[in-house]
Amino acid sequence: MPRSGPGQYTPGSFARRILALANHHAIQFDSLLIIKPQLTDELERHVKALDVWRAQPFEVKTYRGLVEHVAKLSYTNRNHLLFFRGQDRDFQSKAGGSTLYPAIYRGDNLARAELEVRFEQLSAAERALSRLFEKRKIAGARDVSRKRYVRWSILQHYEVIATPLLDVTQSLRVACSFAQLSSTDPFCFVYVLGFPYPSNRISINSEEDVVNIRLLSICPPDALRPYFQEGYMAGTPDITTDFDNKTELDFRNRLIAKFAIPRAKHFWSAGFEATPKTALYPLADRVEELCQEVITETQTERAAASKLGLLVVEWGKLEERLLPWARQVTERNVSVREAINALRARGALPVDVATELDTVRRIRNAAAHAPGSVTIAEAERALDQLRALVPRISWDNG
């Protein structure tokens, strides 16, 4: 592990940054603008009165047929530039309907604490990426160091870590090839999204609350993958951990259409062939090799910080309920340790629960004040123990 210095981290320093998130002030933002797609008569009959994301995907048997559908959509939705995304599965929300979240926001019932940890892990990967670009003297190191969207784009496109950006492409062929690449089901899925016309390599449209990043313009020439994939990134201008409803960040709000295409080779025909994997993931890509170093360098710290951060945050939630209860019972201000003992003495907490809570409390304190002294395994055991204890507390007694 490198010595500590500007833009670097050591064991414990990353964890201490995580622990500071308890007082983190999140940026507010305007929600992603919902667009109303202009559908062809055939697609209109298919979706009926539903939003596109709620409707079933429209099945298309051939690439030629898909191109013809997209051509009509491009003409009828001329106020937006069309982009494409291919997936092996059509991910559904619990309420039903497709979801297209950036990776950092994925997961049902995503807790604020978990999201804050994810953003701090992203920050650690950004620091490592900037340092390695400078160390390897790769063209574009200055942009990587100075521009957050450039760092996020590289980390997302090379699958280093979850970011607030969504991979899209202007190549329908690339999107279809990606959809089929990992699919094991008879059908895979292609999404058509509408974005404002870009005005720059990083285009921020404040009226529609969309960031559109042209990877071919911001990635160094040593980053081969974006050039082969005709890659773009999409996001919201102000990224936050504080929102009223997570669906505000769902790119289903920009959906023009969604198609189901067969995985079988007969989807393609003479003159229309899938982009091979070797072209989607070209060899001898220096930035891909560097990104693997970022993964290796940060994975231990990321795992440790995730567990330590969640332990501290979830213990804090317990304290918010435990301390007022104990102060009501004792009619005085008490520490957490005194609160546990007082509630146990009065029979409000079972003896075994109180004993285990005190064990978790000690590990939590070590994590908060000397994170390097707590191993990942210890933090994980304490977190599991805490989550098992909370349902055993009879809060009604308070």
Residue, then its C-alpha position, 0 to 999 in steps of 0.5 A: m500500500p502506498r504511503s499517505g499523501p495527497g489524493q492517496y489513502t492508507p488502511g483506516s483513512f478510507a474507513r475514517r472518511i466513511l465514518a464522517l458520513a453520519n454528518h454528510h450534507a447531500i446535494q439536492f437536485d431536480s428529478l430526471l425529466i419524464i418525456k412523452p415519446q411519440l410512438t408509431d401506430e404499431l407501437e401505440r397499439h402495443v403499449k395501449a394506454l400504458d407508459v412504455w416502461r410499464a408495457q411489455p417489450f415489443e418483439v422484433k424478429t430481425y435486426r433489419g426489422l429493428v432498424e426500420h422501427v428505430a428509423k420511424l421513431s427517430y423521425t417522430n421523436r426528432n426533438h431528441l437524439l436516440f441512444f440505445r442500451g442492450q441487456d440480457r434481462d428486462f429488470q423489473s421493479k417490485a411494483g412492476g415495469s422496467t427499471l434503468y437505474p445507474a448502477i450505484y442506485r440499484g437495489d430494492n429498499l436501498a438504505r441511505a446508509e448503504l448509498e452513502v457507503r457506495f459513494e465513498q467507495l466510488s471516491a476511493a476508486e476515483r483517487a486511485l484512478s487519478r494517481l495511476f493515470e499520473k503514475r503511468k503517464i497516460a494521456g488525459a491524466r490532467d482531465v482525469s484528475r480535474k473532471r469528476y465526470v471523466r473519472w466516473s465515465i472510465l470507472q463505469h465503462y470498465e466496470v470497476i465500480a458502480t457509479p451514477l452514470l448509465d452506459v448507452t451507445q449510439s450504435l444499435r448494432v452494439a446494443c443488440s450485440f451486448a444484449q445477446l452476449s451474456s443472454t441464456d434466455p430465448f429473448c434479450f432486450v434493447y432500450v431506446l432512450g431520448f436525450p437532448y442533442p449534445s452541445n459538447r463532449i460533456s453536455i449538461n442540459s439543466e432544463e431536462d436535468v440530463v448529463n450526456i457524455r461522449l466517451l470518444s471525446i473525453c477518453p484518452p486514446d489508450a482507452l480502446r473500449p469506448y471507441f469500439q463500442e461508440g460509448y456514451m454515458a448518461g446521468t443527472p446533473d446533481i448527484t445526491t444521496d438525498f431524494d424523495n423517491k428513487t424513481e426520480l433517478d430511473f432512466r425509464n423516464r427517458l424511454i422511447a421504446k423497448f424491444a425484445i429480440p431473439r438471442a438466436k443467430h437468425f436475428w442477424s442476416a447477410g450484411f447485418e452481423a453481430t459485433p464480436k466480443t473481441a471487438l466489444y472488449p479489445l485486447a491490449d487496452r492500457v486503460e483496462e489494465l490500469c482499471q484492473e489495478v484500481i480494483t486490486e488496490t481498493q477492493t480490501e479497503r472497500a470491503a472493510a469500509s462498507k462493513l465499518g460504515l454500515l455498522v456505525v450508521e446502523w448502531g447510530k439508528l439504534e442509539e436514536r431509539l435506545l437513549p430516549w427510552a433509557r432517559q425516560v426510564t432513569e429520568r437522567n441523561v445517560s451514556v449508551r453503556e449506562a442506557i443498556n445497563a439501566l434497561r437490563a436492570r429494570g427488565a426492559l432488556p433481556v440479559d442476553v440481549a443487553t450483554e450482546l449489545d454491549t459487545v457490539r457497542r465496544i466493536r462499534n466504538a473501536a470502528a469509530h475511533a480506531p478503524g484500523s484495529v477492527t478487521i472485516a470479519e469482526a465488523e461483519r460479525a458485529l453487524d450481523q449480530l446487531r441486525a439479529l438483536v434489534p428485532r428482539i428488543s420490545w420497544d413497546n416497553g418504552 
